[in-house]
Amino acid sequence: MPRSTNAPASRSRRKRMLLKAKGFRGKRSTNYRYAKDAIYKAQTWAYRDRKNRKRTFRNLWVQRINAACRSRDITYSRFVEGLKHLGVDLDRKVLSDLAIHDGVAFDELVAQAKQGLEAKATAA
């Protein structure tokens, strides 16, 4: 019985890998052996960095909120504490956007946070 190599499936598998390696430099884009290793490494980093991107953006939002709060005589942690006590449930992305684009609304939030801190102090 003749040897079967499953040529169509093997060819399509290799072609799929080489299409993913399009844009790589040198042998990493043309030779299957090197493209396979490059793709595995690239996909590993891509998975890791999708998680890191969320972390990085959250840090950026916190920095922006902190800068806006400090210009209004309150720290970031006290601001968030006051909002949490009042039950204001805005995420950091929205707060950062308000701090940048809508200063009047952010001023109102800061005033509410200060009131929430005072209410918390009197309750305790």
C-alpha positions in Angstrom: 0.0 0.0 0.0 1.4 3.4 -1.0 2.4 5.9 1.6 -0.2 8.7 2.2 1.2 12.1 3.1 -2.1 14.0 3.5 -0.7 16.6 1.2 -3.7 19.0 1.0 -4.2 19.3 4.7 -0.4 19.7 5.3 -0.1 22.3 2.6 -3.1 24.3 3.9 -1.7 24.1 7.5 1.6 25.4 6.3 0.0 28.1 4.2 -2.1 29.3 7.1 1.0 29.6 9.2 2.9 31.5 6.5 0.0 33.9 6.0 0.1 34.7 9.7 3.9 35.4 9.3 3.3 37.9 6.6 5.2 41.1 7.4 7.9 39.4 9.3 11.5 39.9 8.1 13.8 37.4 6.4 13.3 33.7 6.7 10.7 34.2 9.4 8.1 35.1 6.7 9.1 32.6 4.0 10.3 29.4 5.7 7.7 27.4 7.5 10.2 26.1 10.1 11.2 29.6 11.2 7.7 31.2 10.7 6.2 28.6 13.0 8.5 29.5 15.9 8.0 33.2 15.2 4.2 32.9 15.2 4.1 30.9 18.4 6.3 33.5 20.1 4.3 36.4 18.7 1.0 34.9 19.8 2.3 34.3 23.3 3.3 37.9 23.6 0.0 39.1 22.1 -2.0 37.1 24.6 0.1 38.5 27.5 -0.1 42.1 26.3 -3.8 42.0 25.8 -3.9 41.6 29.6 -1.2 44.2 30.2 -3.0 46.8 28.0 -5.9 46.8 30.4 -3.5 47.3 33.3 -1.7 50.1 31.6 -4.9 52.0 30.6 -6.2 51.7 34.2 -3.0 53.3 35.5 -3.3 56.1 32.9 -6.9 56.8 34.0 -5.9 56.9 37.6 -3.0 59.3 36.9 -5.3 61.6 35.0 -8.0 61.6 37.7 -5.4 62.2 40.4 -4.0 65.2 38.5 -7.4 66.6 38.1 -8.3 66.0 41.7 -5.1 67.6 43.1 -5.8 70.7 41.1 -9.1 70.9 43.0 -7.5 70.3 46.5 -8.4 66.7 47.0 -6.4 63.5 46.5 -7.4 60.7 44.3 -7.9 58.2 47.2 -10.1 60.6 49.1 -12.1 61.4 46.0 -12.8 57.8 45.3 -13.6 57.2 49.0 -16.1 60.0 48.9 -17.8 58.8 45.7 -17.9 55.2 47.1 -19.6 56.4 50.3 -22.3 58.2 48.2 -22.8 55.2 46.0 -21.7 57.0 42.8 -20.7 54.1 40.5 -18.6 55.6 37.7 -15.6 53.6 36.4 -12.2 55.2 36.1 -12.4 55.4 32.3 -15.5 57.6 32.5 -14.0 59.7 35.4 -10.9 60.3 33.4 -12.9 61.3 30.4 -14.9 63.8 32.5 -11.7 65.2 34.0 -10.3 65.9 30.6 -13.3 67.0 28.5 -15.9 68.2 31.0 -14.4 70.2 33.9 -17.7 71.5 35.2 -19.1 68.0 35.6 -15.9 66.9 37.3 -16.0 69.9 39.6 -19.5 68.8 40.7 -18.3 65.2 41.3 -15.4 66.6 43.4 -18.0 68.7 45.5 -20.1 65.6 45.9 -17.1 63.5 47.0 -16.2 66.2 49.6 -19.7 66.1 50.9 -19.6 62.3 51.1 -16.4 62.5 53.1 -18.0 64.9 55.5 -21.0 62.7 55.9 -18.8 59.7 56.5 -16.8 61.6 59.1 -20.0 62.6 61.0 -21.4 59.1 60.8 -18.3 57.6 62.4 
